[in-house]
Amino acid sequence: MEELLQVGVFSSTHGVRGEFKVFPTTDDVHRFSDLDTVIMDTGKRSFEAEIERVKYFKQFAILKIKGYDSLNDIEPLKGSTLWVRRDQAVELEEDEYFIADLIGMEVYLEDGSFFGTLKDVIETGANDVYEVIDDKKKTWYLPAIGECIVSVDVEAAKMVVHLMPGLEELS
Protein backbone atom coordinates (compact mmCIF):
# COMPACT_ATOMS: atom_id res chain seq x y z
CA MET A 1 0.00 0.00 0.00
CA GLU A 2 1.11 3.51 -0.71
CA GLU A 3 2.09 5.58 2.34
CA LEU A 4 1.45 8.92 0.58
CA LEU A 5 -1.77 9.72 -1.26
CA GLN A 6 -2.04 12.46 -3.86
CA VAL A 7 -4.70 15.10 -3.13
CA GLY A 8 -3.95 17.78 -5.70
CA VAL A 9 -1.68 19.65 -8.09
CA PHE A 10 -0.60 23.30 -7.82
CA SER A 11 -2.09 24.61 -11.07
CA SER A 12 -1.53 28.38 -10.89
CA THR A 13 -0.87 31.29 -8.59
CA HIS A 14 -3.79 33.32 -7.26
CA GLY A 15 -3.22 36.99 -6.56
CA VAL A 16 -0.03 38.46 -5.12
CA ARG A 17 -0.21 37.31 -1.47
CA GLY A 18 1.19 33.79 -1.90
CA GLU A 19 -2.08 31.99 -2.58
CA PHE A 20 -2.32 29.31 -5.25
CA LYS A 21 -4.99 27.25 -6.99
CA VAL A 22 -4.99 23.51 -6.43
CA PHE A 23 -6.58 21.18 -8.93
CA PRO A 24 -7.92 18.44 -6.62
CA THR A 25 -7.15 14.80 -7.36
CA THR A 26 -9.49 13.72 -4.59
CA ASP A 27 -13.24 13.16 -4.78
CA ASP A 28 -14.05 15.99 -2.36
CA VAL A 29 -12.34 19.33 -2.96
CA HIS A 30 -13.54 20.55 0.45
CA ARG A 31 -11.35 17.98 2.22
CA PHE A 32 -8.58 20.63 2.22
CA SER A 33 -10.48 22.37 5.03
CA ASP A 34 -9.74 19.34 7.24
CA LEU A 35 -5.99 19.40 6.61
CA ASP A 36 -3.39 21.22 8.70
CA THR A 37 -0.47 20.25 6.44
CA VAL A 38 0.30 18.84 3.01
CA ILE A 39 3.49 17.49 1.54
CA MET A 40 4.58 19.57 -1.44
CA ASP A 41 6.68 17.76 -4.05
CA THR A 42 8.30 19.98 -6.65
CA GLY A 43 10.03 17.09 -8.38
CA LYS A 44 13.37 18.28 -6.99
CA ARG A 45 12.46 18.48 -3.33
CA SER A 46 9.67 17.48 -1.02
CA PHE A 47 8.63 19.24 2.19
CA GLU A 48 5.76 19.48 4.65
CA ALA A 49 3.84 22.75 4.34
CA GLU A 50 1.51 24.16 6.98
CA ILE A 51 -1.81 25.32 5.54
CA GLU A 52 -2.63 28.82 6.74
CA ARG A 53 -6.03 29.14 5.04
CA VAL A 54 -8.24 27.59 2.40
CA LYS A 55 -10.99 28.98 0.21
CA TYR A 56 -12.75 27.61 -2.83
CA PHE A 57 -13.40 28.86 -6.35
CA LYS A 58 -15.28 26.70 -8.87
CA GLN A 59 -13.58 23.28 -8.89
CA PHE A 60 -10.37 24.59 -7.26
CA ALA A 61 -9.14 24.88 -3.71
CA ILE A 62 -7.14 28.05 -3.11
CA LEU A 63 -4.44 27.51 -0.51
CA LYS A 64 -2.15 29.81 1.43
CA ILE A 65 0.75 28.07 3.13
CA LYS A 66 2.71 29.49 6.01
CA GLY A 67 5.94 31.28 5.10
CA TYR A 68 5.00 31.92 1.48
CA ASP A 69 3.59 35.44 1.52
CA SER A 70 4.09 36.79 -1.98
CA LEU A 71 3.82 35.83 -5.62
CA ASN A 72 7.63 35.64 -5.78
CA ASP A 73 7.71 33.22 -2.82
CA ILE A 74 5.13 30.83 -4.22
CA GLU A 75 5.94 30.95 -7.96
CA PRO A 76 8.86 28.42 -7.75
CA LEU A 77 6.45 25.80 -6.37
CA LYS A 78 4.11 25.98 -9.38
CA GLY A 79 3.36 22.50 -10.73
CA SER A 80 4.03 20.81 -7.40
CA THR A 81 2.09 17.73 -6.42
CA LEU A 82 0.32 17.82 -3.05
CA TRP A 83 0.28 14.68 -0.91
CA VAL A 84 -1.00 13.57 2.47
CA ARG A 85 0.13 10.71 4.68
CA ARG A 86 -2.23 7.77 4.86
CA ASP A 87 -3.18 8.68 8.45
CA GLN A 88 -4.56 11.99 7.08
CA ALA A 89 -6.65 10.24 4.43
CA VAL A 90 -10.42 10.29 4.46
CA GLU A 91 -12.24 7.28 5.88
CA LEU A 92 -13.41 4.94 3.15
CA GLU A 93 -16.78 3.23 3.03
CA GLU A 94 -17.11 -0.49 2.43
CA ASP A 95 -16.03 -1.44 -1.11
CA GLU A 96 -14.23 1.90 -1.59
CA TYR A 97 -10.50 1.98 -2.33
CA PHE A 98 -7.78 4.50 -2.97
CA ILE A 99 -6.76 4.40 -6.63
CA ALA A 100 -3.10 4.34 -5.56
CA ASP A 101 -3.77 1.02 -3.78
CA LEU A 102 -5.39 -0.53 -6.87
CA ILE A 103 -2.80 0.36 -9.51
CA GLY A 104 -0.41 -2.55 -10.04
CA MET A 105 -2.74 -5.07 -8.39
CA GLU A 106 -2.69 -8.62 -9.76
CA VAL A 107 -6.03 -9.65 -11.25
CA TYR A 108 -7.29 -13.25 -11.17
CA LEU A 109 -10.32 -14.99 -12.63
CA GLU A 110 -12.80 -16.79 -10.40
CA ASP A 111 -11.14 -20.15 -11.17
CA GLY A 112 -7.90 -18.84 -9.62
CA SER A 113 -6.02 -18.38 -12.90
CA PHE A 114 -3.92 -15.25 -13.36
CA PHE A 115 -5.66 -12.78 -15.68
CA GLY A 116 -3.51 -9.64 -15.71
CA THR A 117 -2.39 -6.48 -13.95
CA LEU A 118 -4.53 -3.45 -13.13
CA LYS A 119 -2.87 -0.52 -14.92
CA ASP A 120 -5.34 2.33 -14.47
CA VAL A 121 -8.67 3.38 -13.00
CA ILE A 122 -10.88 5.44 -15.27
CA GLU A 123 -13.44 7.57 -13.46
CA THR A 124 -16.51 7.81 -15.69
CA GLY A 125 -19.09 9.29 -13.34
CA ALA A 126 -21.50 6.34 -13.31
CA ASN A 127 -18.93 3.83 -12.06
CA ASP A 128 -15.18 3.45 -12.32
CA VAL A 129 -13.66 1.27 -15.02
CA TYR A 130 -10.55 -0.82 -14.34
CA GLU A 131 -8.01 -1.03 -17.15
CA VAL A 132 -6.35 -4.43 -16.98
CA ILE A 133 -3.49 -5.64 -19.19
CA ASP A 134 -3.49 -9.43 -19.59
CA ASP A 135 -0.41 -11.62 -20.11
CA LYS A 136 -0.84 -11.33 -23.91
CA LYS A 137 -0.65 -7.51 -23.59
CA LYS A 138 -4.34 -7.18 -24.46
CA THR A 139 -6.19 -4.34 -22.71
CA TRP A 140 -9.46 -5.09 -20.95
CA TYR A 141 -11.87 -2.53 -19.50
CA LEU A 142 -13.76 -3.98 -16.55
CA PRO A 143 -16.60 -2.04 -14.90
CA ALA A 144 -16.11 -1.63 -11.14
CA ILE A 145 -19.47 -3.16 -10.31
CA GLY A 146 -20.42 -6.08 -8.08
CA GLU A 147 -21.33 -8.33 -11.03
CA CYS A 148 -17.78 -8.07 -12.36
CA ILE A 149 -15.52 -7.47 -9.34
CA VAL A 150 -15.76 -10.49 -7.07
CA SER A 151 -13.25 -9.41 -4.42
CA VAL A 152 -10.48 -6.92 -3.72
CA ASP A 153 -7.72 -7.61 -1.19
CA VAL A 154 -5.67 -4.44 -0.81
CA GLU A 155 -3.24 -6.03 1.67
CA ALA A 156 -2.43 -8.88 -0.75
CA ALA A 157 -2.66 -6.58 -3.82
CA LYS A 158 -5.05 -9.08 -5.42
CA MET A 159 -8.38 -8.71 -7.23
CA VAL A 160 -10.70 -11.48 -8.37
CA VAL A 161 -13.01 -10.77 -11.32
CA HIS A 162 -15.86 -12.37 -13.20
CA LEU A 163 -15.74 -11.79 -16.95
CA MET A 164 -19.31 -10.90 -17.81
CA PRO A 165 -20.64 -11.87 -21.25
CA GLY A 166 -19.79 -9.22 -23.83
CA LEU A 167 -16.68 -7.84 -22.15
CA GLU A 168 -14.36 -9.49 -24.64
CA GLU A 169 -15.99 -7.62 -27.53
CA LEU A 170 -15.42 -4.28 -25.74
CA SER A 171 -11.71 -4.82 -25.24
N, C-alpha and C positions, 0 to 999 in steps of 0.2 A: 504494500500500500504506500501511496505517496505521503510524505510527511508535510509537504507544502501544497496548498491548493490555490490555484489562480482565481482571483476575484475581479480583476480588471486590467485595463491598459491605459496609461496616460496618453490621451489623444491630442490635447492641445492646451495651451495656457488660457487663462481666463482673467482678463483684467491685468492690473499692474501690481497687485498686492501679494503675489505668490500663490494665487489659487490656480487650480488646473482641473480640466475636465477629464473624467475617467469613463471610458467605455466599459460597462460592466460585463464580465464574463460569468456572472452568477445569475440565477433565476430571479432574484429579488434585488433590484438596485438599492432599495432602502436599507439593506443589511449593513451598509457603511455607517449608518447611525449607531449601530451596536458595537462598532470596533473602536478601540483606543489606539491601536497601532496597525500598521501594515508593513510588509517587507517590500522594499522597492528594489527592483533588479534592473540595472541599466544595461546589462550585458557585459559590462566591465567590472562592476562592483555591485554588491548587494548590502543593504543596510536596513535596520528597523527604523521606521519613521513614526513619530507620534502625531496622531490626527488632532489638529486644533479645532477644526469645525468642518461641517458637512452641510451642503445644501443641494438641491436638485433642480435640474433644468431639462425638460423633455426626457429623453432616455438616459441622460448622463447624471452622474454624481459629480459635484464640484467640491474638491477637497482643498483644504489649507493644512499644510503640515508645519509643525513647530520648527522654527529656525530658518524657514524659507519665506522671506517677507517681501520679496520683490520679483518682478519679471526676470531680472538678471539672475537671481538666485535659483529660480525654478526651471528656467529654460534648458539647462544642461541635462535635466532629468526626463525631458520629453521623449516619449516612446517607451518608457520604463514599463515593466510588467509589475503588477501589484499582487502580492501573495499573502496568505494567512497560514499560520500553523494549524494543523488538524484540530487542536484543542479549541481553536477559535471558530471552527466551522459550524454551520447551522446544523441543527438536529434533523436527521432524515427520518421520513416516515417509512413504514414497512414497504418493501419492494422499491425503494428509492436508493440510488447509488450516485457517488461522485463519478463524473466522466473519467477523471484521472485514474480511478481505481479499475475501470473497465478496459481501458485501452491496453492492449497487449495480452489480454486474458485468453487462455486456451479455450476453444469451443469444441464440445463433444456432442455427438448425436445420442439419442435416447438409448441406443444399444451399447453405448460405451466406446464406440469408435471415435478416433480423433477426426474432427471436421475441419478446423482451421484456427486462425488467430483473429481476434477482434482488433481491427485497425482504426476504426473511427466511429463516433456516435453522431448521427445527423439529427438535429432537432427540427422537426417539421411542424410543430404546433399541435397536431392531433395526438401523435405519439412519436417517440424517438424511433429511429431506424439504426440498427447495428450493421456496420459494414464489416464483413468477415471475408478474409482471404483464405481460400482452402489450399491444400497441399499441392494442387495443380496450378496455383496462382490465379484461379478464377475468383472473381469478386461476387459475393452474395450480399443482398440487402434484406436483412431480417427485421420485421417489425417487432418492437419491444412491447409485445402484448402477451398475455397469459397463455394464449393458444399456441404460441411459438416458443417462448422462453420458459423452459421447464424449471430451471433452477439457476441461481447465481451464488457462487461461494467466493466472496471477495478475499477472504483469508487465504484460500487455496488458489486464487486467480483462475477459477474454472467456471465455465458456463455450460449448461446442458440445454440443447434446443431440440425442438420438434420441427421438421421441415414440412410445412403445410403444403397441401396440393397447390400447384401453380407458382410456387416460389422459384422453381428452376427456370421457368420461362421469363421471369422478371430480371434474372441475373445476367 
